[in-house]
């Protein structure tokens, strides 16, 4: 069973940033300057990871540490 508060690959980046403002720093540490891009309103985390050549599982691990 997946808990709804877990940040997952299908979440829209804008929603992640709204729920977890500190995620901006995590995304930037992976070279993803999402706060400066209009794609955040339509693009999910998996799509953005591919576009930025970022390993998705490492990114998810780092983002989900924000929940603790």
N, C-alpha and C positions, 0 to 999 in steps of 0.2 A: 504494500500500500504506500503510495506516494503522498507525502504531506504537502498540502497546497502552498505552504510558505517557503518551500525549497525553491531556490532559483534554478530554473531548468533551461535547456537549450531552446525551447519553444517560446519563451517569454520575449515580448517586445522590449527592446532596450529602453525605450522611453518609460515603460512601466517599471522596469528594474530601477532606473534612476529616481523615479517618483517614490517608490517604496523604500529604497536604500540609497539616499543621496551620497553616502560614502563610497558607493560602487564606482563613482566617477574616477577616484584615485586608483582603484584596482584596474579598471579598464585602461586607464592611461599607462599603468605600469606594464601592460601588454602591448603598448603602442597604439591603442585604440582611443582616439580623441573624440569620443562619441558626443560629448556635450557641444561640440562645434559643428556637428553634421546633421543635416535635415533627414537623413535616412533613419534616424533613431525612432521616428514615429511609425514606421512600417516594417522595419527590419528586426528579425528575431536574433537571438544571441548566436545561434548556429550559423545563420547566414553571414553575420558580421565577422565571426571567427574565420570563416572561409575567405571572405573578402580581404581580411587583414593578415591571412596566413598565420593564425594563432591556433595552438593546440587546444581544442574545446574542453577536454577533460581537465586540463590544468587551470583553465580559466574558470570553469564551474567550481572547482575545488576552492580557488581563491575567493570567488564571490560568495560562496556559501559559508565561508569563515566569518563573514560579516554578520551572520544571523546569531552567532554565539556570544 
